[in-house]
Amino acid sequence: MRLAIFGDVHGNLPGLEAAWRTLSSEGFDLALCTGDLVQYGPWPNEVVSFFVEHDVACVQGNCDRAVGRSRRETGDDFPNAHWKALACRALEWTSDIIEERSRKYLRDLPEELRFAVGRREILLTHGLPGRATVGFEHDTPGESADLLLQSASVSLMILGHTHSPLLVTRERGWIVNPGSVGGGSLPGAGTAALVEMDERKERMSVAFYRVSWDRERYVREYERAGLPDIFLRCLLLGRDPRGRWHTEDHRWRQRWAER
């Protein structure tokens, strides 16, 4: 059984299409998404339509919830009041342009999905179970991973929100985050993952993929939409739209400072 895993699309249609092509070329049995289909990017309706057309199993991210329920904030934390105000402006734009059928789709997404592959119980969610705005960070102690897996009664937990690829392996099970298709995981690129499970031998493996997409197309549409420039810079330079950096390469930070 092969599971194609991606998430945090954030209205990036070229990124989503590129991730789908990459994972499809590898082959998979089931496509799973960790949520946050919309917010920040200029293609919210097109992204939702893609998910409907391709029958992707998806959970509701905090940005999906905000747009689906016509909220004014996503619940995310930002480095300062200015960034938060710009994020609210992007959310208002998304809520204004979203079609009612797309809004309903986002509103009706489940907070989590549970299923089994052989004897493995799997949980798909956006952030931590029951806490969509809190992610599992790289520096989280292993004991916390054990407790999380035990409390959820699963051997594989798939989540997103942080935009950073992650694999935690414990005796109890694994925690996998595919990173982000369209939210700044890498400078001008996204990430996705493929989980392969051998039910007979009870083995599991994970492969992460760097996904390049048409940046010129994205920039044209983004500027046409009139969305805040700061989030475009985040996407192109590898910075999370909530402020943190996803690259340790100082050259990208220097480019940020030079603009």
N, C-alpha and C positions, 0 to 999 in steps of 0.2 A: 504494500500500500504506500503510495506516494502522496504527500500533502504539499500543495503549493501554498505558501504563506506570505502574505504581504499586508500592508496597512498604512495608516496615516498618509492617505493620498492627498488630502487637503486641496482638492480642486485642480490637481495637476494631471490633466488628461494625457499629455505626451508621456509623462512618467508612468502612468498606469498602463498605457498601451505598450510601452517598452518592457515593463515588468512582465506583462502577460505574454509577450512574444518570447522573452527569455525563458520563463518557466515552461511555456508550452513546448519549446524546442527540447527541453529536458524530459518532458512527459510527466504527467501527474494524473491521479485518480480523483482528487477532490481539491477544490480551491477554497481557501479560508482567508478572511480578512479581519484584522484586529480593530477596524473602525476608523473614525475620523475621515470620512470621505470628502468632507467639505471644509470651508473656511481657509482664508488666505489666497487660494488659487482662483483663477478666472473661469473655470469650467465646472461649476457645481452641478448643473443639470445634466451635462454630458457624462460626468462621472457616475452619477446615479443611474442614468440610462444604461451605461456600460455594465453595471452590476446586475441590473434587471435582465438584460439581454443574455448575459453569460452565466446567470444563475449561481452567483458566488455566495457562499455561506458567510454572512457578515454579522458582527455585533455592533452595538451602538457606542460610538465614542462620545466624549463630552462635547465636542464641536457639533456632532450630528444631533445630539440632544438639544443643544442650544438653538440650532436652526429649526429643528423639527417642532420645538415648542415655542418658537418665536421669542426667545430670551434675549436680553441685551448683553449678557456676558457668558463666556464659556466656562468660567470657574478656574481658569489657568492663572498661575502666578507670573508676573513680569518684573523685569529689573527696576522699573520706575513707572511713574504715573503716565509719562508721555507714551511709552510703549503700550501700556494698557489702553490708553485712549485710542491709539491707532488700531489696536486689535478690535476694539469695539466698533470702530468705523468700518473695518473690513467685515465684521460680522453683520453690521447693518446692511452693507452692500449685498452680501450673500443672501440675507433674509429678504431683501427687496427683489432680487432677481430670481430666486428659487421658485420653480413652478409648484403648484399645489400638489400634484402627484408625487413630485420629488420630496416635498416636505412631509407628506404622509409616509413615504417609504422610510425616511430618516426617523420619523417619530415612532414608527412601528418596529424598528429594529430591536432585537432582544439585547439585554444587558450582558448575557452570557449564553454560550452554547456548550452542551455536554454531549459526548458520544463516546463510543468504544470502538477500538480496533483490536480484534482478538481479545486478549485479557487486559489490554491497556485502556484505562479510563482517561479521557482527554477533556480539558477545559479550555475554551476559547473565550477571552475577555479583552477589554481595552486596557484598563489600568489594573490595579489590584482588584480582586473580587469584591464587588460592592462599592468600590472607590475609583470611579472612572478618571478622576483628576490626579491620582497618585500612581506613579510608576515604580517598577522594580529597578533599582539603580545598580550599577556595576559594583559599587562598594558595599552593597548590602551583605551582612554576615551570612555565612552558610547556614547557620542555625535558623535564621529567619526563613530561608528557602525551605528548609525541612519542615518548619511549622506551617508554612503556606501550603505546601504540597499535602501535608497530613490533614490540615483542616479542610481542604477542598476535596480530599479523598481521590486524588488523581495521581497518575505517574507521568503525565505530560501536561504542562500548563503553557499555553500560548498567549502572549499578551503584547501590547504595543505601548503607545503614549509617549515614551521617552525619545523616540526617533533614533535610538541607538541600538545597533545589533547586539544581541546578548545570548550567550549559552551558558547555563548553570547546570552542571551535572552533579547529582547527589545520589546516594544509595537509594533513597525513596523514589526519585524520579528526576525529570529534567524540566527546566524553565527556558523557553525560547522566545526571543523577541526578534522579529525579522528586520527591525529598523523601520525606515520610512521610504515609501515610494516617491513622495513629493514634499517632504518637509525639512530638507537640509541635512540629511544624514551624512552626505559627502558634498564637497563643493561641486555644484552643477550636476549631481548624480544622485541616484537613490539606491536602496538596498532591498533585497527580498531573500526568501529562504525556501529550501526544499527539505522536508523531513521524510525520510524513507524508513519504513518499519517492516521487518521480516517477522511475520506472525508465527511462522513455524519455529524459527530459531530464537524468537523473542529478542531480536537485536534492533537497534535504532541508530540512525545516523542523521546528521544535519549538515547541509551545505548552504553557504551564504553566497549571494551573487551581487556584484556591482552592476547597477543598471544605468546606462547612459541614455539620455533622451534629448530631444530637439530643443536646445536652449533658446535659439533664435525665435522659434515659433512661440515658445512660452513668453519671452520678453515682449514680443509684438502684442500678443493678446492681453498680457498683464497691463502694459502701458495704455492700451486702448480702453481697458476697463477703468483706468484711473485709480487703481488700488494703491495703498501706501508704499512708497519706494523702499522703505526699510525692510519689508518682508521679502521683496524681490532680491535685495542684496544678501539677505540671510540665505536664501535658497541657492544663490550662485556662489557664495563664499563658504558654505558649510557651517552656518550658524543656525541654531534653533530659533524659530520665530518667537520663542519665549526668552531668548537672550543668551543661553549657554552655547559654548562652542562644541562642535562635534569633530573638529580636527585639531591636532596638536601642531600642525605645520604653521610656523610663525609667519610664513610668507602670505598666507590668506588673511591673517590678522593685520598684517602690515597693509595689505590692499584695502581692508576695511578702514583703517585709520587714514589712508591717503585720500579717500573720497569725501 
